[in-house]
Amino acid sequence: MRDILITAIICGLIPFILKNPRVGAYAWAWLAMMIPHRMAFGFARTLPFSQIVGIATLIGFLFSKDKKPFPFSAITAIYLSLLGWMTVTSFFAIDSPDAIWDRWGHIMKIHLFLMLTLMLLRGREQIERLIWVITLSIGFYGFKGGLFTVMTGGSGRVWGPAGGVIAGNNALGVALVMLVPFMYYLFQTSTRRYLRNGMLVLIAATFLGILGTQSRGALLALVSMAFFVALKGKRPVMTISIIGGLLIAAIAFMPDSWTSRMNTIESYDQDSSAMSRVYTWKTLWNLAVARPLVGAGFNADIPIIFATYAPLDMGKFDFQGTVLVAHSIYFQALGEHGFPGLILYLLLGLIAWRKAGKLAAATKNDPELSTWVPLLMRMIQASLAGFAVGGAFLSMVHFDLPYYIVALVILVDASVNESRAAARNATTQSQRATASGEGSGPTTLPGQPATNQRRALTR
């Protein structure tokens, strides 16, 4: 039944995607984040739904008259440079060419559709639809995980959807942490009571779901994110009280086994799981020192790399012959793409953070934009903070969600710039018409905002 339902939904979207490729951008994000077909049990599990939606979106995009120019800015310059450098390192990769270019094609396909999204969406309504899609797609697992945590008394472990980047408990935990600020944003900006109440329930369930993953990295990310949400919310004191109360209540609910696992954060040097990460980080550091410009390329978790660059002395722990993934976005970027790749990756996050802060400050007194842009930008900063902490322990450089969060900053910046440019053009034309005596109707006075143009952001 699930197979038929999922197939019917996706196939039913195709005509709408061909007519309006924006629907394809939303559908692609839904498939990438939620991976709904992995919840089926039959034929739908292996059907290429992403390819079907992708092809339909590309066709719709090519014939669409509503697409926008690619929004060039400092963020997109760094973003494109990072993708370009990933391509350069692929030519010098250690793994086999077939494996490298297969991985390159998979990753570039993700970014291709992200770039299409940047040329299809503008304005508050379209941007918030994307936020709803992303939030509910992964938030589903937070709600489900929260219920599971309650039903098992916190003794069970919450896992993500099979076959995706967030299949593991640690990755799902960090992804949910990144989404809580957007749940808070939707709670604050929704005008319908049932949506606000629904967001409160989802936030509470997601807190339990994050703790239920039993991920130590997710716990650290949760505390960091909660601090930034409280700090950057509309009412910091009240927000700190609510979030702090939720967190304390959720932790109090968890069993002693969970508390014992979290306490190993303090004694990481006695924990084999934590020390295996240190072993991997030392290996990737040695690799980067030996190949500082290009690293190993994609797929740095192969036997030849660990046989060549692994540390010989790890104290009482013997990891010789063990091959592990990076377990850190920073060491993953460094090991795969060298020091230039790591610098570009860090710059992308830092410039997006800075631009979000500038947009929040620039729009706080604007009657049209102050109702949503400042809060959204602050929540994006909180989300990036959670990822910066949680990602330190996970291989998530190529996870879609952080790039979508950066894309939200780009989309808001482009929407604000294009709307203000349209307003200035309308004012200039009105002034010229008035000066030449051609204006026969109501005009926009000098210094008066072109309201109709500015309100395009809300459509």
Helices and strands as residue ranges (DSSP letters): H 2-19, H 21-34, G 36-39, G 43-46, H 49-63, H 74-91, H 97-120, H 123-151, H 169-189, H 193-212, H 216-232, H 236-253, H 256-263, G 268-270, H 272-290, H 303-309, H 329-363, H 373-390, G 391-393, H 400-436, H 451-454, G 455-458
